[in-house]
C-alpha cells in the first residue's frame, strides 16, 4: 500500500464531502428558517454515517449546528 496515495485520496474525498455537506446543510437550514419549520434560536443535532465498503467500516459522527 502506498501511504502517500492513500493520504492524498482521503484528503480529496474528505474535501469533497465537506464542501458538498456544507452547501446542502446551508440550503436546507435557510429554507427551513424561511418557511418557519425551525427556529433560528435552537441548535440542530446532526449526524453522518460514514461507510467504507470493502473494509466493513461504519462510523456515526454526530455534532451540533448552532444557528445563532
C-alpha positions as CSV (number, residue, x, y, z in Angstrom):
1,X,0.0,0.0,0.0
2,X,1.2,3.5,-0.9
3,X,0.7,5.6,2.2
4,X,1.1,8.9,0.3
5,X,-1.5,7.8,-2.3
6,X,-3.9,6.8,0.5
7,X,-3.4,10.1,2.3
8,X,-3.9,12.2,-0.8
9,X,-7.0,10.2,-1.9
10,X,-8.5,10.5,1.6
11,X,-7.9,14.3,1.7
12,X,-9.6,14.7,-1.7
13,X,-12.6,12.6,-0.7
14,X,-13.0,14.5,2.7
15,X,-12.7,17.9,1.0
16,X,-15.5,16.9,-1.5
17,X,-17.6,15.6,1.4
18,X,-17.1,18.7,3.5
19,X,-17.8,21.2,0.7
20,X,-20.9,19.3,-0.5
21,X,-22.3,18.7,3.0
22,X,-21.8,22.4,3.9
23,X,-23.7,23.5,0.8
24,X,-26.5,21.1,1.4
25,X,-26.9,21.9,5.1
26,X,-26.8,25.7,4.5
27,X,-29.5,25.4,1.8
28,X,-31.8,23.2,3.9
29,X,-31.4,25.4,7.0
30,X,-32.1,28.6,5.2
31,X,-35.2,27.2,3.7
32,X,-36.4,25.7,7.0
33,X,-35.9,29.0,8.8
34,X,-37.6,31.0,5.9
35,X,-40.6,28.7,5.9
36,X,-40.9,28.7,9.7
37,X,-40.3,24.9,10.2
38,X,-37.4,25.6,12.6
39,X,-36.4,28.5,14.8
40,X,-33.0,30.2,14.3
41,X,-32.7,30.2,18.1
42,X,-32.3,26.5,18.6
43,X,-29.3,24.4,17.7
44,X,-29.7,21.5,15.3
45,X,-28.4,18.0,16.0
46,X,-26.7,16.5,13.0
47,X,-25.1,13.2,12.2
48,X,-23.3,11.5,9.4
49,X,-23.0,7.8,8.7
50,X,-19.6,7.1,7.2
51,X,-19.4,3.8,5.4
52,X,-16.4,2.3,3.5
53,X,-17.2,-0.8,1.5
54,X,-14.6,-3.4,1.5
55,X,-13.3,-2.8,5.0
56,X,-16.5,-3.1,6.9
57,X,-16.4,0.5,8.3
58,X,-19.5,2.1,9.6
59,X,-19.0,5.1,11.9
60,X,-21.6,7.6,13.0
61,X,-20.3,11.1,13.6
62,X,-22.5,13.5,15.4
63,X,-22.5,17.1,16.4
64,X,-24.4,20.3,16.9
65,X,-25.0,23.1,14.4
66,X,-25.5,26.5,16.0
67,X,-27.7,29.0,14.2
68,X,-27.1,31.9,16.5
